[in-house]
Amino acid sequence: MSLYKYKKKNSFVIKEIPNIQLLKSLGVCVGLVTMVVSRMPLGGPVLITVGKRQVALGKEIADKILVEEVC
């Protein structure tokens, strides 16, 4: 499922990311366990946790990041 479509506030693991250097520099990488903090309305960005920080990802990028719920 894409990160943008993931609505739950449960933890998930990132399975696949697009080859965008900015994501790597923000700490967003395959294997990262994180969660959605908030989602802006009307196609706005998704806010996720990365370590002790929060990172906002636009709809186009978040839609290309594949995630899987952590049990």
CHARMM internal coordinates of N, CA and C (Angstrom, degrees):
IC EDIT
DIST 1 N 1 CA 1.4423
DIST 1 CA 1 C 1.5301
ANGL 1 N 1 CA 1 C 108.17
DIST 1 C 2 N 1.3135
ANGL 1 CA 1 C 2 N 116.82
DIHE 1 N 1 CA 1 C 2 N 145.81
DIST 2 N 2 CA 1.4673
ANGL 1 C 2 N 2 CA 119.45
DIHE 1 CA 1 C 2 N 2 CA 179.41
DIST 2 CA 2 C 1.5254
ANGL 2 N 2 CA 2 C 110.12
DIHE 1 C 2 N 2 CA 2 C -77.80
DIST 2 C 3 N 1.3160
ANGL 2 CA 2 C 3 N 115.92
DIHE 2 N 2 CA 2 C 3 N 150.45
DIST 3 N 3 CA 1.4626
ANGL 2 C 3 N 3 CA 121.87
DIHE 2 CA 2 C 3 N 3 CA 178.86
DIST 3 CA 3 C 1.5224
ANGL 3 N 3 CA 3 C 110.65
DIHE 2 C 3 N 3 CA 3 C -57.67
DIST 3 C 4 N 1.3108
ANGL 3 CA 3 C 4 N 117.46
DIHE 3 N 3 CA 3 C 4 N -38.49
DIST 4 N 4 CA 1.4627
ANGL 3 C 4 N 4 CA 120.05
DIHE 3 CA 3 C 4 N 4 CA -177.71
DIST 4 CA 4 C 1.5268
ANGL 4 N 4 CA 4 C 111.87
DIHE 3 C 4 N 4 CA 4 C -63.99
DIST 4 C 5 N 1.3157
ANGL 4 CA 4 C 5 N 117.63
DIHE 4 N 4 CA 4 C 5 N -32.49
DIST 5 N 5 CA 1.4656
ANGL 4 C 5 N 5 CA 121.39
DIHE 4 CA 4 C 5 N 5 CA -178.94
DIST 5 CA 5 C 1.5264
ANGL 5 N 5 CA 5 C 112.32
DIHE 4 C 5 N 5 CA 5 C -86.10
DIST 5 C 6 N 1.3314
ANGL 5 CA 5 C 6 N 117.44
DIHE 5 N 5 CA 5 C 6 N -10.86
DIST 6 N 6 CA 1.4646
ANGL 5 C 6 N 6 CA 121.95
DIHE 5 CA 5 C 6 N 6 CA -178.72
DIST 6 CA 6 C 1.5176
ANGL 6 N 6 CA 6 C 108.77
DIHE 5 C 6 N 6 CA 6 C -76.96
DIST 6 C 7 N 1.3053
ANGL 6 CA 6 C 7 N 117.91
DIHE 6 N 6 CA 6 C 7 N 114.56
DIST 7 N 7 CA 1.4633
ANGL 6 C 7 N 7 CA 121.11
DIHE 6 CA 6 C 7 N 7 CA -173.56
DIST 7 CA 7 C 1.5257
ANGL 7 N 7 CA 7 C 113.65
DIHE 6 C 7 N 7 CA 7 C -105.57
DIST 7 C 8 N 1.3055
ANGL 7 CA 7 C 8 N 117.46
DIHE 7 N 7 CA 7 C 8 N -20.01
DIST 8 N 8 CA 1.4535
ANGL 7 C 8 N 8 CA 120.64
DIHE 7 CA 7 C 8 N 8 CA -176.70
DIST 8 CA 8 C 1.5162
ANGL 8 N 8 CA 8 C 111.20
DIHE 7 C 8 N 8 CA 8 C -69.09
DIST 8 C 9 N 1.3132
ANGL 8 CA 8 C 9 N 115.95
DIHE 8 N 8 CA 8 C 9 N 156.22
DIST 9 N 9 CA 1.4638
ANGL 8 C 9 N 9 CA 120.42
DIHE 8 CA 8 C 9 N 9 CA 175.98
DIST 9 CA 9 C 1.5257
ANGL 9 N 9 CA 9 C 110.74
DIHE 8 C 9 N 9 CA 9 C -96.56
DIST 9 C 10 N 1.3342
ANGL 9 CA 9 C 10 N 117.27
DIHE 9 N 9 CA 9 C 10 N 16.03
DIST 10 N 10 CA 1.4577
ANGL 9 C 10 N 10 CA 121.65
DIHE 9 CA 9 C 10 N 10 CA 175.56
DIST 10 CA 10 C 1.5200
ANGL 10 N 10 CA 10 C 109.71
DIHE 9 C 10 N 10 CA 10 C -76.92
DIST 10 C 11 N 1.3196
ANGL 10 CA 10 C 11 N 116.09
DIHE 10 N 10 CA 10 C 11 N 162.83
DIST 11 N 11 CA 1.4636
ANGL 10 C 11 N 11 CA 120.36
DIHE 10 CA 10 C 11 N 11 CA 177.62
DIST 11 CA 11 C 1.5228
ANGL 11 N 11 CA 11 C 110.38
DIHE 10 C 11 N 11 CA 11 C -71.74
DIST 11 C 12 N 1.3246
ANGL 11 CA 11 C 12 N 115.07
DIHE 11 N 11 CA 11 C 12 N 149.25
DIST 12 N 12 CA 1.4570
ANGL 11 C 12 N 12 CA 121.31
DIHE 11 CA 11 C 12 N 12 CA 175.46
DIST 12 CA 12 C 1.5180
ANGL 12 N 12 CA 12 C 108.98
DIHE 11 C 12 N 12 CA 12 C -143.15
DIST 12 C 13 N 1.3239
ANGL 12 CA 12 C 13 N 115.48
DIHE 12 N 12 CA 12 C 13 N 162.04
DIST 13 N 13 CA 1.4600
ANGL 12 C 13 N 13 CA 121.29
DIHE 12 CA 12 C 13 N 13 CA 177.70
DIST 13 CA 13 C 1.5221
ANGL 13 N 13 CA 13 C 108.20
DIHE 12 C 13 N 13 CA 13 C -112.16
DIST 13 C 14 N 1.3202
ANGL 13 CA 13 C 14 N 115.80
DIHE 13 N 13 CA 13 C 14 N 139.76
DIST 14 N 14 CA 1.4647
ANGL 13 C 14 N 14 CA 120.70
DIHE 13 CA 13 C 14 N 14 CA 178.09
DIST 14 CA 14 C 1.5213
ANGL 14 N 14 CA 14 C 108.40
DIHE 13 C 14 N 14 CA 14 C -80.43
DIST 14 C 15 N 1.3193
ANGL 14 CA 14 C 15 N 116.43
DIHE 14 N 14 CA 14 C 15 N 124.47
DIST 15 N 15 CA 1.4641
ANGL 14 C 15 N 15 CA 122.74
DIHE 14 CA 14 C 15 N 15 CA -177.55
DIST 15 CA 15 C 1.5231
ANGL 15 N 15 CA 15 C 113.11
DIHE 14 C 15 N 15 CA 15 C -99.26
DIST 15 C 16 N 1.3364
ANGL 15 CA 15 C 16 N 116.98
DIHE 15 N 15 CA 15 C 16 N -32.04
DIST 16 N 16 CA 1.4709
ANGL 15 C 16 N 16 CA 120.40
DIHE 15 CA 15 C 16 N 16 CA -177.29
DIST 16 CA 16 C 1.5191
ANGL 16 N 16 CA 16 C 108.99
DIHE 15 C 16 N 16 CA 16 C -154.85
DIST 16 C 17 N 1.3463
ANGL 16 CA 16 C 17 N 115.65
DIHE 16 N 16 CA 16 C 17 N 138.24
DIST 17 N 17 CA 1.4654
ANGL 16 C 17 N 17 CA 120.43
DIHE 16 CA 16 C 17 N 17 CA 177.03
DIST 17 CA 17 C 1.5241
ANGL 17 N 17 CA 17 C 109.08
DIHE 16 C 17 N 17 CA 17 C -130.96
DIST 17 C 18 N 1.3328
ANGL 17 CA 17 C 18 N 116.67
DIHE 17 N 17 CA 17 C 18 N 153.53
DIST 18 N 18 CA 1.4660
ANGL 17 C 18 N 18 CA 118.95
DIHE 17 CA 17 C 18 N 18 CA 174.81
DIST 18 CA 18 C 1.5275
ANGL 18 N 18 CA 18 C 109.46
DIHE 17 C 18 N 18 CA 18 C -70.14
DIST 18 C 19 N 1.3018
ANGL 18 CA 18 C 19 N 116.56
DIHE 18 N 18 CA 18 C 19 N 158.17
DIST 19 N 19 CA 1.4628
ANGL 18 C 19 N 19 CA 121.47
DIHE 18 CA 18 C 19 N 19 CA -178.83
DIST 19 CA 19 C 1.5272
ANGL 19 N 19 CA 19 C 109.36
DIHE 18 C 19 N 19 CA 19 C -79.54
DIST 19 C 20 N 1.3292
ANGL 19 CA 19 C 20 N 115.36
DIHE 19 N 19 CA 19 C 20 N 78.34
DIST 20 N 20 CA 1.4625
ANGL 19 C 20 N 20 CA 122.24
DIHE 19 CA 19 C 20 N 20 CA -179.87
DIST 20 CA 20 C 1.5245
ANGL 20 N 20 CA 20 C 107.39
DIHE 19 C 20 N 20 CA 20 C -123.74
DIST 20 C 21 N 1.3226
ANGL 20 CA 20 C 21 N 116.81
DIHE 20 N 20 CA 20 C 21 N 116.82
DIST 21 N 21 CA 1.4619
ANGL 20 C 21 N 21 CA 121.58
DIHE 20 CA 20 C 21 N 21 CA -176.02
DIST 21 CA 21 C 1.5248
ANGL 21 N 21 CA 21 C 112.24
DIHE 20 C 21 N 21 CA 21 C -58.13
DIST 21 C 22 N 1.3210
ANGL 21 CA 21 C 22 N 118.05
DIHE 21 N 21 CA 21 C 22 N -35.32
DIST 22 N 22 CA 1.4596
ANGL 21 C 22 N 22 CA 121.17
DIHE 21 CA 21 C 22 N 22 CA -179.19
DIST 22 CA 22 C 1.5250
ANGL 22 N 22 CA 22 C 111.56
DIHE 21 C 22 N 22 CA 22 C -58.47
DIST 22 C 23 N 1.3352
ANGL 22 CA 22 C 23 N 117.81
DIHE 22 N 22 CA 22 C 23 N -38.95
DIST 23 N 23 CA 1.4638
ANGL 22 C 23 N 23 CA 120.51
DIHE 22 CA 22 C 23 N 23 CA 178.92
DIST 23 CA 23 C 1.5234
ANGL 23 N 23 CA 23 C 110.55
DIHE 22 C 23 N 23 CA 23 C -60.48
DIST 23 C 24 N 1.3158
ANGL 23 CA 23 C 24 N 116.60
DIHE 23 N 23 CA 23 C 24 N -44.60
DIST 24 N 24 CA 1.4674
ANGL 23 C 24 N 24 CA 120.77
DIHE 23 CA 23 C 24 N 24 CA 179.81
DIST 24 CA 24 C 1.5170
ANGL 24 N 24 CA 24 C 111.08
DIHE 23 C 24 N 24 CA 24 C -63.48
DIST 24 C 25 N 1.3271
ANGL 24 CA 24 C 25 N 117.13
DIHE 24 N 24 CA 24 C 25 N -40.56
DIST 25 N 25 CA 1.4640
ANGL 24 C 25 N 25 CA 119.93
DIHE 24 CA 24 C 25 N 25 CA -179.30
DIST 25 CA 25 C 1.5323
ANGL 25 N 25 CA 25 C 111.61
DIHE 24 C 25 N 25 CA 25 C -69.37
DIST 25 C 26 N 1.3296
ANGL 25 CA 25 C 26 N 117.59
DIHE 25 N 25 CA 25 C 26 N -23.52
DIST 26 N 26 CA 1.4645
ANGL 25 C 26 N 26 CA 121.67
DIHE 25 CA 25 C 26 N 26 CA 176.15
DIST 26 CA 26 C 1.5275
ANGL 26 N 26 CA 26 C 112.17
DIHE 25 C 26 N 26 CA 26 C -85.67
DIST 26 C 27 N 1.3370
ANGL 26 CA 26 C 27 N 116.88
DIHE 26 N 26 CA 26 C 27 N -5.87
DIST 27 N 27 CA 1.4590
ANGL 26 C 27 N 27 CA 120.93
DIHE 26 CA 26 C 27 N 27 CA 179.86
DIST 27 CA 27 C 1.5103
ANGL 27 N 27 CA 27 C 114.28
DIHE 26 C 27 N 27 CA 27 C 91.04
DIST 27 C 28 N 1.3202
ANGL 27 CA 27 C 28 N 117.34
DIHE 27 N 27 CA 27 C 28 N 7.59
DIST 28 N 28 CA 1.4665
ANGL 27 C 28 N 28 CA 121.64
DIHE 27 CA 27 C 28 N 28 CA 178.58
DIST 28 CA 28 C 1.5207
ANGL 28 N 28 CA 28 C 107.35
DIHE 27 C 28 N 28 CA 28 C -86.27
DIST 28 C 29 N 1.3396
ANGL 28 CA 28 C 29 N 116.44
DIHE 28 N 28 CA 28 C 29 N 113.62
DIST 29 N 29 CA 1.4608
ANGL 28 C 29 N 29 CA 119.95
DIHE 28 CA 28 C 29 N 29 CA -176.12
DIST 29 CA 29 C 1.5257
ANGL 29 N 29 CA 29 C 109.93
DIHE 28 C 29 N 29 CA 29 C -146.85
DIST 29 C 30 N 1.3275
ANGL 29 CA 29 C 30 N 115.66
DIHE 29 N 29 CA 29 C 30 N 164.77
DIST 30 N 30 CA 1.4601
ANGL 29 C 30 N 30 CA 121.81
DIHE 29 CA 29 C 30 N 30 CA 177.66
DIST 30 CA 30 C 1.5263
ANGL 30 N 30 CA 30 C 108.39
DIHE 29 C 30 N 30 CA 30 C -61.75
DIST 30 C 31 N 1.3229
ANGL 30 CA 30 C 31 N 116.11
DIHE 30 N 30 CA 30 C 31 N 135.29
DIST 31 N 31 CA 1.4597
ANGL 30 C 31 N 31 CA 121.79
DIHE 30 CA 30 C 31 N 31 CA 179.73
DIST 31 CA 31 C 1.5203
ANGL 31 N 31 CA 31 C 113.99
DIHE 30 C 31 N 31 CA 31 C 95.40
DIST 31 C 32 N 1.3281
ANGL 31 CA 31 C 32 N 117.22
DIHE 31 N 31 CA 31 C 32 N -11.11
DIST 32 N 32 CA 1.4618
ANGL 31 C 32 N 32 CA 121.12
DIHE 31 CA 31 C 32 N 32 CA 179.72
DIST 32 CA 32 C 1.5293
ANGL 32 N 32 CA 32 C 109.70
DIHE 31 C 32 N 32 CA 32 C -67.78
DIST 32 C 33 N 1.3217
ANGL 32 CA 32 C 33 N 116.32
DIHE 32 N 32 CA 32 C 33 N 129.44
DIST 33 N 33 CA 1.4644
ANGL 32 C 33 N 33 CA 121.35
DIHE 32 CA 32 C 33 N 33 CA 174.54
DIST 33 CA 33 C 1.5198
ANGL 33 N 33 CA 33 C 106.55
DIHE 32 C 33 N 33 CA 33 C -97.94
DIST 33 C 34 N 1.3161
ANGL 33 CA 33 C 34 N 117.00
DIHE 33 N 33 CA 33 C 34 N 124.42
DIST 34 N 34 CA 1.4571
ANGL 33 C 34 N 34 CA 122.16
DIHE 33 CA 33 C 34 N 34 CA -174.28
DIST 34 CA 34 C 1.5232
ANGL 34 N 34 CA 34 C 109.88
DIHE 33 C 34 N 34 CA 34 C -150.32
DIST 34 C 35 N 1.3197
ANGL 34 CA 34 C 35 N 116.83
DIHE 34 N 34 CA 34 C 35 N -171.86
DIST 35 N 35 CA 1.4635
ANGL 34 C 35 N 35 CA 120.97
DIHE 34 CA 34 C 35 N 35 CA 176.66
DIST 35 CA 35 C 1.5212
ANGL 35 N 35 CA 35 C 110.20
DIHE 34 C 35 N 35 CA 35 C -151.70
DIST 35 C 36 N 1.3349
ANGL 35 CA 35 C 36 N 115.99
DIHE 35 N 35 CA 35 C 36 N 156.83
DIST 36 N 36 CA 1.4616
ANGL 35 C 36 N 36 CA 121.61
DIHE 35 CA 35 C 36 N 36 CA 176.02
DIST 36 CA 36 C 1.5267
ANGL 36 N 36 CA 36 C 107.40
DIHE 35 C 36 N 36 CA 36 C -78.98
DIST 36 C 37 N 1.3345
ANGL 36 CA 36 C 37 N 116.24
DIHE 36 N 36 CA 36 C 37 N 124.26
DIST 37 N 37 CA 1.4626
ANGL 36 C 37 N 37 CA 121.77
DIHE 36 CA 36 C 37 N 37 CA 177.57
DIST 37 CA 37 C 1.5217
ANGL 37 N 37 CA 37 C 109.64
DIHE 36 C 37 N 37 CA 37 C -86.17
DIST 37 C 38 N 1.3312
ANGL 37 CA 37 C 38 N 115.90
DIHE 37 N 37 CA 37 C 38 N -46.43
DIST 38 N 38 CA 1.4644
ANGL 37 C 38 N 38 CA 120.14
DIHE 37 CA 37 C 38 N 38 CA 177.48
DIST 38 CA 38 C 1.5194
ANGL 38 N 38 CA 38 C 109.92
DIHE 37 C 38 N 38 CA 38 C -158.58
DIST 38 C 39 N 1.3090
ANGL 38 CA 38 C 39 N 113.75
DIHE 38 N 38 CA 38 C 39 N 165.93
DIST 39 N 39 CA 1.4658
ANGL 38 C 39 N 39 CA 121.36
DIHE 38 CA 38 C 39 N 39 CA 179.93
DIST 39 CA 39 C 1.5214
ANGL 39 N 39 CA 39 C 106.98
DIHE 38 C 39 N 39 CA 39 C -135.79
DIST 39 C 40 N 1.3107
ANGL 39 CA 39 C 40 N 116.19
DIHE 39 N 39 CA 39 C 40 N 127.48
DIST 40 N 40 CA 1.4606
ANGL 39 C 40 N 40 CA 120.52
DIHE 39 CA 39 C 40 N 40 CA 178.83
DIST 40 CA 40 C 1.5274
ANGL 40 N 40 CA 40 C 109.36
DIHE 39 C 40 N 40 CA 40 C -80.24
DIST 40 C 41 N 1.3182
ANGL 40 CA 40 C 41 N 118.39
DIHE 40 N 40 CA 40 C 41 N 145.74
DIST 41 N 41 CA 1.4659
ANGL 40 C 41 N 41 CA 121.41
DIHE 40 CA 40 C 41 N 41 CA -178.05
DIST 41 CA 41 C 1.5290
ANGL 41 N 41 CA 41 C 112.78
DIHE 40 C 41 N 41 CA 41 C -72.40
DIST 41 C 42 N 1.3135
ANGL 41 CA 41 C 42 N 114.39
DIHE 41 N 41 CA 41 C 42 N 167.83
DIST 42 N 42 CA 1.4711
ANGL 41 C 42 N 42 CA 123.31
DIHE 41 CA 41 C 42 N 42 CA 173.29
DIST 42 CA 42 C 1.5198
ANGL 42 N 42 CA 42 C 113.53
DIHE 41 C 42 N 42 CA 42 C 59.18
DIST 42 C 43 N 1.3304
ANGL 42 CA 42 C 43 N 116.86
DIHE 42 N 42 CA 42 C 43 N 42.62
DIST 43 N 43 CA 1.4621
ANGL 42 C 43 N 43 CA 120.42
DIHE 42 CA 42 C 43 N 43 CA 176.98
DIST 43 CA 43 C 1.5105
ANGL 43 N 43 CA 43 C 113.93
DIHE 42 C 43 N 43 CA 43 C 77.10
DIST 43 C 44 N 1.3173
ANGL 43 CA 43 C 44 N 116.96
DIHE 43 N 43 CA 43 C 44 N 19.82
DIST 44 N 44 CA 1.4652
ANGL 43 C 44 N 44 CA 121.54
DIHE 43 CA 43 C 44 N 44 CA 179.76
DIST 44 CA 44 C 1.5172
ANGL 44 N 44 CA 44 C 111.91
DIHE 43 C 44 N 44 CA 44 C -76.55
DIST 44 C 45 N 1.3404
ANGL 44 CA 44 C 45 N 116.99
DIHE 44 N 44 CA 44 C 45 N -176.84
DIST 45 N 45 CA 1.4635
ANGL 44 C 45 N 45 CA 121.08
DIHE 44 CA 44 C 45 N 45 CA -176.26
DIST 45 CA 45 C 1.5288
ANGL 45 N 45 CA 45 C 113.33
DIHE 44 C 45 N 45 CA 45 C -70.84
DIST 45 C 46 N 1.3370
ANGL 45 CA 45 C 46 N 114.07
DIHE 45 N 45 CA 45 C 46 N 162.85
DIST 46 N 46 CA 1.4553
ANGL 45 C 46 N 46 CA 123.93
DIHE 45 CA 45 C 46 N 46 CA 175.32
DIST 46 CA 46 C 1.5230
ANGL 46 N 46 CA 46 C 106.65
DIHE 45 C 46 N 46 CA 46 C -108.13
DIST 46 C 47 N 1.3190
ANGL 46 CA 46 C 47 N 117.44
DIHE 46 N 46 CA 46 C 47 N 134.14
DIST 47 N 47 CA 1.4577
ANGL 46 C 47 N 47 CA 122.42
DIHE 46 CA 46 C 47 N 47 CA 179.59
DIST 47 CA 47 C 1.5221
ANGL 47 N 47 CA 47 C 108.26
DIHE 46 C 47 N 47 CA 47 C -104.07
DIST 47 C 48 N 1.3556
ANGL 47 CA 47 C 48 N 117.00
DIHE 47 N 47 CA 47 C 48 N 122.16
DIST 48 N 48 CA 1.4640
ANGL 47 C 48 N 48 CA 121.80
DIHE 47 CA 47 C 48 N 48 CA 178.96
DIST 48 CA 48 C 1.5240
ANGL 48 N 48 CA 48 C 109.58
DIHE 47 C 48 N 48 CA 48 C -122.14
DIST 48 C 49 N 1.3344
ANGL 48 CA 48 C 49 N 115.94
DIHE 48 N 48 CA 48 C 49 N 162.47
DIST 49 N 49 CA 1.4589
ANGL 48 C 49 N 49 CA 120.14
DIHE 48 CA 48 C 49 N 49 CA 175.37
DIST 49 CA 49 C 1.5201
ANGL 49 N 49 CA 49 C 109.35
DIHE 48 C 49 N 49 CA 49 C -92.46
DIST 49 C 50 N 1.3286
ANGL 49 CA 49 C 50 N 115.39
DIHE 49 N 49 CA 49 C 50 N 139.28
DIST 50 N 50 CA 1.4689
ANGL 49 C 50 N 50 CA 122.56
DIHE 49 CA 49 C 50 N 50 CA 174.22
DIST 50 CA 50 C 1.5226
ANGL 50 N 50 CA 50 C 105.08
DIHE 49 C 50 N 50 CA 50 C -134.81
DIST 50 C 51 N 1.3325
ANGL 50 CA 50 C 51 N 116.07
DIHE 50 N 50 CA 50 C 51 N 100.74
DIST 51 N 51 CA 1.4575
ANGL 50 C 51 N 51 CA 119.62
DIHE 50 CA 50 C 51 N 51 CA -172.83
DIST 51 CA 51 C 1.5185
ANGL 51 N 51 CA 51 C 108.76
DIHE 50 C 51 N 51 CA 51 C 67.12
DIST 51 C 52 N 1.3233
ANGL 51 CA 51 C 52 N 116.22
DIHE 51 N 51 CA 51 C 52 N -126.55
DIST 52 N 52 CA 1.4678
ANGL 51 C 52 N 52 CA 120.54
DIHE 51 CA 51 C 52 N 52 CA 178.67
DIST 52 CA 52 C 1.5253
ANGL 52 N 52 CA 52 C 111.95
DIHE 51 C 52 N 52 CA 52 C -97.90
DIST 52 C 53 N 1.3366
ANGL 52 CA 52 C 53 N 116.80
DIHE 52 N 52 CA 52 C 53 N 5.64
DIST 53 N 53 CA 1.4636
ANGL 52 C 53 N 53 CA 121.66
DIHE 52 CA 52 C 53 N 53 CA -179.63
DIST 53 CA 53 C 1.5154
ANGL 53 N 53 CA 53 C 110.59
DIHE 52 C 53 N 53 CA 53 C -104.73
DIST 53 C 54 N 1.3125
ANGL 53 CA 53 C 54 N 114.61
DIHE 53 N 53 CA 53 C 54 N 166.58
DIST 54 N 54 CA 1.4539
ANGL 53 C 54 N 54 CA 121.42
DIHE 53 CA 53 C 54 N 54 CA 172.25
DIST 54 CA 54 C 1.5217
ANGL 54 N 54 CA 54 C 108.08
DIHE 53 C 54 N 54 CA 54 C -117.86
DIST 54 C 55 N 1.3283
ANGL 54 CA 54 C 55 N 116.10
DIHE 54 N 54 CA 54 C 55 N 136.40
DIST 55 N 55 CA 1.4627
ANGL 54 C 55 N 55 CA 122.37
DIHE 54 CA 54 C 55 N 55 CA -177.05
DIST 55 CA 55 C 1.5220
ANGL 55 N 55 CA 55 C 108.63
DIHE 54 C 55 N 55 CA 55 C -122.88
DIST 55 C 56 N 1.3339
ANGL 55 CA 55 C 56 N 116.25
DIHE 55 N 55 CA 55 C 56 N 130.32
DIST 56 N 56 CA 1.4643
ANGL 55 C 56 N 56 CA 121.87
DIHE 55 CA 55 C 56 N 56 CA 176.70
DIST 56 CA 56 C 1.5223
ANGL 56 N 56 CA 56 C 109.03
DIHE 55 C 56 N 56 CA 56 C -94.15
DIST 56 C 57 N 1.3155
ANGL 56 CA 56 C 57 N 116.48
DIHE 56 N 56 CA 56 C 57 N 129.79
DIST 57 N 57 CA 1.4629
ANGL 56 C 57 N 57 CA 122.57
DIHE 56 CA 56 C 57 N 57 CA 179.32
DIST 57 CA 57 C 1.5248
ANGL 57 N 57 CA 57 C 108.79
DIHE 56 C 57 N 57 CA 57 C -120.68
DIST 57 C 58 N 1.3188
ANGL 57 CA 57 C 58 N 116.34
DIHE 57 N 57 CA 57 C 58 N 128.58
DIST 58 N 58 CA 1.4534
ANGL 57 C 58 N 58 CA 121.55
DIHE 57 CA 57 C 58 N 58 CA 178.36
DIST 58 CA 58 C 1.5149
ANGL 58 N 58 CA 58 C 111.75
DIHE 57 C 58 N 58 CA 58 C -65.71
DIST 58 C 59 N 1.3272
ANGL 58 CA 58 C 59 N 116.09
DIHE 58 N 58 CA 58 C 59 N 160.18
DIST 59 N 59 CA 1.4664
ANGL 58 C 59 N 59 CA 122.24
DIHE 58 CA 58 C 59 N 59 CA -177.36
DIST 59 CA 59 C 1.5173
ANGL 59 N 59 CA 59 C 112.63
DIHE 58 C 59 N 59 CA 59 C -55.46
DIST 59 C 60 N 1.3308
ANGL 59 CA 59 C 60 N 118.14
DIHE 59 N 59 CA 59 C 60 N -44.85
DIST 60 N 60 CA 1.4666
ANGL 59 C 60 N 60 CA 120.80
DIHE 59 CA 59 C 60 N 60 CA -176.51
DIST 60 CA 60 C 1.5238
ANGL 60 N 60 CA 60 C 111.96
DIHE 59 C 60 N 60 CA 60 C -62.54
DIST 60 C 61 N 1.3298
ANGL 60 CA 60 C 61 N 117.28
DIHE 60 N 60 CA 60 C 61 N -39.60
DIST 61 N 61 CA 1.4673
ANGL 60 C 61 N 61 CA 120.42
DIHE 60 CA 60 C 61 N 61 CA 179.30
DIST 61 CA 61 C 1.5261
ANGL 61 N 61 CA 61 C 109.94
DIHE 60 C 61 N 61 CA 61 C -76.35
DIST 61 C 62 N 1.3291
ANGL 61 CA 61 C 62 N 117.69
DIHE 61 N 61 CA 61 C 62 N -46.36
DIST 62 N 62 CA 1.4683
ANGL 61 C 62 N 62 CA 121.49
DIHE 61 CA 61 C 62 N 62 CA -178.32
DIST 62 CA 62 C 1.5245
ANGL 62 N 62 CA 62 C 111.39
DIHE 61 C 62 N 62 CA 62 C -60.15
DIST 62 C 63 N 1.3126
ANGL 62 CA 62 C 63 N 117.41
DIHE 62 N 62 CA 62 C 63 N -31.41
DIST 63 N 63 CA 1.4626
ANGL 62 C 63 N 63 CA 121.22
DIHE 62 CA 62 C 63 N 63 CA 179.56
DIST 63 CA 63 C 1.5293
ANGL 63 N 63 CA 63 C 111.81
DIHE 62 C 63 N 63 CA 63 C -70.79
DIST 63 C 64 N 1.3289
ANGL 63 CA 63 C 64 N 118.02
DIHE 63 N 63 CA 63 C 64 N -20.55
DIST 64 N 64 CA 1.4690
ANGL 63 C 64 N 64 CA 122.27
DIHE 63 CA 63 C 64 N 64 CA -179.54
DIST 64 CA 64 C 1.5270
ANGL 64 N 64 CA 64 C 112.75
DIHE 63 C 64 N 64 CA 64 C -94.62
DIST 64 C 65 N 1.3316
ANGL 64 CA 64 C 65 N 117.74
DIHE 64 N 64 CA 64 C 65 N -4.88
DIST 65 N 65 CA 1.4647
ANGL 64 C 65 N 65 CA 122.08
DIHE 64 CA 64 C 65 N 65 CA 179.29
DIST 65 CA 65 C 1.5252
ANGL 65 N 65 CA 65 C 107.96
DIHE 64 C 65 N 65 CA 65 C -94.21
DIST 65 C 66 N 1.3381
ANGL 65 CA 65 C 66 N 116.64
DIHE 65 N 65 CA 65 C 66 N 122.19
DIST 66 N 66 CA 1.4611
ANGL 65 C 66 N 66 CA 121.29
DIHE 65 CA 65 C 66 N 66 CA -179.41
DIST 66 CA 66 C 1.5211
ANGL 66 N 66 CA 66 C 109.85
DIHE 65 C 66 N 66 CA 66 C -95.58
DIST 66 C 67 N 1.3345
ANGL 66 CA 66 C 67 N 116.26
DIHE 66 N 66 CA 66 C 67 N 134.12
DIST 67 N 67 CA 1.4618
ANGL 66 C 67 N 67 CA 121.81
DIHE 66 CA 66 C 67 N 67 CA -177.26
DIST 67 CA 67 C 1.5270
ANGL 67 N 67 CA 67 C 110.27
DIHE 66 C 67 N 67 CA 67 C -130.85
DIST 67 C 68 N 1.3423
ANGL 67 CA 67 C 68 N 114.10
DIHE 67 N 67 CA 67 C 68 N 163.09
DIST 68 N 68 CA 1.4601
ANGL 67 C 68 N 68 CA 121.16
DIHE 67 CA 67 C 68 N 68 CA 177.45
DIST 68 CA 68 C 1.5219
ANGL 68 N 68 CA 68 C 107.97
DIHE 67 C 68 N 68 CA 68 C -140.65
DIST 68 C 69 N 1.3223
ANGL 68 CA 68 C 69 N 116.89
DIHE 68 N 68 CA 68 C 69 N 135.53
DIST 69 N 69 CA 1.4632
ANGL 68 C 69 N 69 CA 120.94
DIHE 68 CA 68 C 69 N 69 CA -178.46
DIST 69 CA 69 C 1.5259
ANGL 69 N 69 CA 69 C 110.79
DIHE 68 C 69 N 69 CA 69 C -64.24
DIST 69 C 70 N 1.3402
ANGL 69 CA 69 C 70 N 116.08
DIHE 69 N 69 CA 69 C 70 N 140.43
DIST 70 N 70 CA 1.4607
ANGL 69 C 70 N 70 CA 122.32
DIHE 69 CA 69 C 70 N 70 CA 176.40
DIST 70 CA 70 C 1.5197
ANGL 70 N 70 CA 70 C 107.31
DIHE 69 C 70 N 70 CA 70 C -89.37
DIST 70 C 71 N 1.3214
ANGL 70 CA 70 C 71 N 116.54
DIHE 70 N 70 CA 70 C 71 N 128.83
DIST 71 N 71 CA 1.4795
ANGL 70 C 71 N 71 CA 120.53
DIHE 70 CA 70 C 71 N 71 CA -179.31
DIST 71 CA 71 C 1.5096
ANGL 71 N 71 CA 71 C 111.61
DIHE 70 C 71 N 71 CA 71 C -83.36
END
COOR INIT
IC SEED 1 N 1 CA 1 C
IC BUILD
